[in-house]
């Protein structure tokens, strides 16, 4: 059996007396697309932030190609370039053009030349359909356009894995589709992805695996059809019924 890219082992995260994540175990293989679903407050975003070391786990381990990312001698900066992250709120630099947003990380962190960084940035902007806006500032763009720039910026760092933390939740409904299309294209190209999402159609159609989280644990995981259409756990069933009712999809 080949080694996982990322291995989460008995992961825990606690804030004071509140245990947000408890005994989380899962593996991420190359080219997998894992969708993490669950109610707000179930620990989904905290899990992603722990994987990217934006939060420090309070127990367990995270391994990248077998090496503990929590070890004292582990190179966290290099790891973060290999595990890119796209947030709900875009986090673009407002004082920079779209193109410069996609260049700066490459030159500062990867030490690429400006010429190479520009070529890579343009390639990724083309990929998400944002190259016509290369000279625009973020505030001149719609939310969906900003999120596609954020995806291009993360891709420009040549990551091995992409983390998406509810990338469509801050968008107006008509802008959701363009972002999901960019993510679907990435999945089809073989990008390894972990996606926290409320977009059940994406989870069903694009994922290789779905994890349902509740109260800080992974309650159920499996192929999308089984988890979404034939859940085995009552908590998963309750969530999906409630979700479909709230979405008007029942």
MILO-738585 format. One line per 4 residues: their letters; for each residue x, y, z of C-alpha. Coordinates in Angstrom, 3 decimals. Layout:
<nodes>
a) X:Y:Z ~ ...;
</nodes>
This chain:
<nodes>
xxxx) 0.000:0.000:0.000 ~ 1.418:3.380:-0.994 ~ 2.074:5.992:1.667 ~ -0.560:8.691:2.185;
xxxx) 0.315:12.284:1.345 ~ -1.303:13.427:4.602 ~ -2.119:11.199:7.542 ~ -4.149:12.563:10.468;
xxxx) -3.700:10.401:13.555 ~ -5.793:10.669:16.742 ~ -5.945:14.439:16.266 ~ -7.351:16.586:19.073;
xxxx) -7.839:20.330:19.413 ~ -8.982:21.937:22.614 ~ -9.779:25.551:23.518 ~ -9.846:25.826:27.296;
xxxx) -12.362:23.217:28.454 ~ -13.924:22.886:25.002 ~ -12.766:19.894:22.952 ~ -13.339:20.932:19.323;
xxxx) -11.717:17.906:17.669 ~ -11.478:14.473:19.239 ~ -9.589:11.436:17.984 ~ -9.735:12.351:14.282;
xxxx) -8.178:9.710:12.024 ~ -8.053:9.834:8.245 ~ -5.674:9.466:5.324 ~ -5.349:11.519:2.150;
xxxx) -4.070:9.723:-0.942 ~ -2.754:11.322:-4.114 ~ -5.489:12.710:-6.422 ~ -8.257:12.147:-3.874;
xxxx) -10.964:14.770:-3.447 ~ -12.344:14.587:0.082 ~ -15.436:16.611:0.943 ~ -16.059:17.292:4.631;
xxxx) -19.666:18.051:5.472 ~ -21.480:18.804:8.720 ~ -23.271:21.516:10.657 ~ -21.618:24.787:11.650;
xxxx) -19.534:24.275:14.775 ~ -18.838:20.599:14.077 ~ -15.066:21.181:13.807 ~ -14.651:21.091:10.022;
xxxx) -12.791:24.385:9.608 ~ -10.697:23.752:12.721 ~ -9.591:20.444:11.201 ~ -8.411:22.192:8.020;
xxxx) -6.636:24.878:10.028 ~ -4.837:22.196:12.033 ~ -3.771:20.389:8.863 ~ -2.307:23.664:7.563;
xxxx) -0.814:24.466:11.006 ~ -2.773:27.693:11.326 ~ -3.961:26.078:14.558 ~ -1.686:24.036:16.789;
xxxx) -3.176:20.620:17.613 ~ -3.351:19.754:21.309 ~ -3.099:15.998:20.742 ~ -2.340:13.400:18.113;
xxxx) -0.236:13.898:15.017 ~ -0.330:14.988:11.382 ~ 2.109:13.373:8.970 ~ 3.164:14.600:5.545;
xxxx) 4.689:11.796:3.463 ~ 5.310:9.988:6.745 ~ 7.050:12.864:8.554 ~ 5.398:14.474:11.586;
xxxx) 4.595:18.119:10.822 ~ 4.595:18.767:14.576 ~ 8.229:17.713:15.039 ~ 10.555:20.507:16.205;
xxxx) 12.858:20.198:13.190 ~ 10.047:20.057:10.601 ~ 10.165:22.818:7.962 ~ 6.721:24.373:8.359;
xxxx) 7.226:27.110:5.784 ~ 7.980:24.632:2.998 ~ 5.064:22.464:4.148 ~ 2.644:25.395:3.879;
xxxx) 3.671:25.962:0.261 ~ 2.937:22.290:-0.441 ~ -0.455:22.436:1.274 ~ -2.240:25.457:-0.175;
xxxx) -5.368:26.926:1.409 ~ -8.321:28.891:0.059 ~ -10.455:30.657:2.657 ~ -14.066:31.837:2.799;
xxxx) -13.050:35.498:2.678 ~ -10.543:35.525:-0.248 ~ -7.803:37.376:1.764 ~ -6.423:39.135:-1.309;
xxxx) -4.094:42.122:-0.963 ~ -6.345:45.087:-1.787 ~ -3.466:47.396:-2.727 ~ -2.167:45.013:-5.417;
xxxx) -3.380:44.016:-8.843 ~ -4.722:40.534:-9.507 ~ -1.445:39.597:-11.188 ~ 0.722:40.914:-8.342;
xxxx) -1.430:39.026:-5.817 ~ -0.424:35.852:-7.641 ~ 3.252:36.806:-7.956 ~ 4.248:38.030:-4.503;
xxxx) 4.186:34.695:-2.676 ~ 6.254:33.064:-5.387 ~ 9.019:35.680:-5.266 ~ 9.048:36.118:-1.472;
xxxx) 8.687:32.493:-0.361 ~ 9.668:30.289:-3.305 ~ 12.383:32.768:-4.444 ~ 11.300:32.511:-8.062;
xxxx) 12.503:35.216:-10.407 ~ 9.917:37.910:-11.266 ~ 9.851:36.646:-14.853 ~ 9.163:33.031:-13.853;
xxxx) 6.654:34.078:-11.186 ~ 4.738:36.189:-13.714 ~ 4.614:33.295:-16.198 ~ 3.304:30.905:-13.523;
xxxx) 0.780:33.481:-12.264 ~ -0.608:34.080:-15.755 ~ -0.852:30.338:-16.393 ~ -2.954:29.886:-13.243;
xxxx) -5.111:32.939:-13.946 ~ -5.871:31.505:-17.388 ~ -6.811:28.222:-15.714 ~ -9.501:29.902:-13.575;
xxxx) -10.613:32.299:-16.329 ~ -9.288:35.443:-14.635 ~ -6.434:36.468:-16.948 ~ -8.507:39.298:-18.570;
xxxx) -8.586:40.920:-15.106 ~ -4.845:40.704:-14.422 ~ -4.513:44.486:-13.905 ~ -7.673:44.942:-11.805;
xxxx) -7.688:45.494:-8.044 ~ -9.685:43.052:-5.879 ~ -12.322:45.660:-5.010 ~ -13.169:45.984:-8.711;
xxxx) -14.129:42.305:-8.881 ~ -17.185:40.334:-7.836 ~ -16.909:37.885:-4.941 ~ -16.788:34.935:-7.309;
xxxx) -14.011:36.559:-9.319 ~ -12.025:37.321:-6.161 ~ -12.334:33.722:-5.029 ~ -11.093:32.470:-8.392;
xxxx) -8.080:34.796:-8.049 ~ -7.500:33.358:-4.569 ~ -7.510:29.860:-6.083 ~ -5.043:30.950:-8.785;
xxxx) -2.809:32.540:-6.134 ~ -2.734:29.291:-4.137 ~ -2.041:27.237:-7.285 ~ 0.829:29.538:-8.267;
xxxx) 2.736:28.205:-5.241 ~ 2.722:24.729:-6.882 ~ 1.022:22.935:-3.990 ~ 0.670:19.176:-3.779;
xxxx) -2.595:19.413:-1.817 ~ -5.267:22.128:-1.805 ~ -7.452:22.850:1.222 ~ -10.726:24.724:0.671;
xxxx) -12.555:26.118:3.712 ~ -16.167:26.688:2.583 ~ -14.943:28.600:-0.497 ~ -18.463:29.480:-1.673;
xxxx) -20.143:30.384:1.628 ~ -19.446:34.141:1.318 ~ -20.696:34.321:-2.273 ~ -24.008:35.333:-3.762;
xxxx) -25.786:32.254:-5.203 ~ -25.184:33.253:-8.835 ~ -21.414:33.364:-8.217 ~ -21.141:29.931:-6.609;
xxxx) -21.179:28.039:-9.905 ~ -18.115:29.745:-11.391 ~ -16.003:28.889:-8.323 ~ -17.244:25.287:-8.193;
xxxx) -16.440:24.948:-11.912 ~ -12.824:25.990:-11.256 ~ -12.622:23.480:-8.396 ~ -14.175:20.722:-10.512;
xxxx) -11.619:21.380:-13.258 ~ -8.836:21.090:-10.683 ~ -10.200:17.768:-9.469 ~ -10.365:16.485:-13.049;
xxxx) -6.711:17.460:-13.529 ~ -5.790:15.271:-10.545 ~ -5.242:17.868:-7.809 ~ -5.467:16.359:-4.326;
xxxx) -8.119:18.342:-2.443 ~ -9.788:18.507:0.964 ~ -12.934:20.614:0.767 ~ -15.103:21.779:3.653;
xxxx) -18.384:22.488:1.909 ~ -22.149:22.825:2.122 ~ -22.429:22.227:-1.630 ~ -23.863:18.717:-1.640;
xxxx) -23.933:18.437:-5.435 ~ -20.175:19.078:-5.497 ~ -19.649:16.543:-2.684 ~ -21.754:13.991:-4.573;
xxxx) -20.415:14.525:-8.100 ~ -16.754:15.486:-7.657 ~ -15.559:13.849:-4.429 ~ -13.895:10.483:-4.212;
xxxx) -14.837:10.369:-0.524 ~ -17.195:12.215:1.841 ~ -16.637:12.645:5.601 ~ -19.518:13.720:7.831;
xxxx) -18.398:15.494:11.016 ~ -20.467:16.175:14.098 ~ -19.383:17.452:17.524 ~ -15.692:17.190:16.695;
xxxx) -15.630:13.632:15.386 ~ -15.864:11.970:11.983 ~ -19.137:10.103:12.358 ~ -19.212:8.528:8.915;
xxxx) -17.046:8.400:5.825 ~ -17.193:6.572:2.541 ~ -17.923:6.984:-1.134 ~ -20.271:9.904:-1.870;
xxxx) -23.227:7.805:-2.970 ~ -23.230:5.688:0.195 ~ -22.811:8.584:2.632 ~ -25.277:10.953:0.943;
xxxx) -27.893:8.484:-0.276 ~ -27.646:5.623:2.179 ~ -26.117:6.923:5.441 ~ -25.638:4.340:8.177;
xxxx) -25.611:6.638:11.220 ~ -28.622:8.435:12.662 ~ -26.606:11.657:13.082 ~ -25.755:11.648:9.366;
xxxx) -29.382:10.956:8.451 ~ -30.607:13.795:10.686 ~ -28.113:16.252:9.200 ~ -29.012:15.396:5.612;
xxxx) -32.764:15.599:6.283 ~ -32.296:18.973:7.990 ~ -30.023:20.205:5.197 ~ -32.466:19.239:2.462;
xxxx) -35.355:20.847:4.360 ~ -33.438:24.097:4.898 ~ -32.294:24.143:1.269 ~ -35.776:23.553:-0.034;
xx) -34.547:20.375:-1.698 ~ -36.755:17.976:0.202;
</nodes>
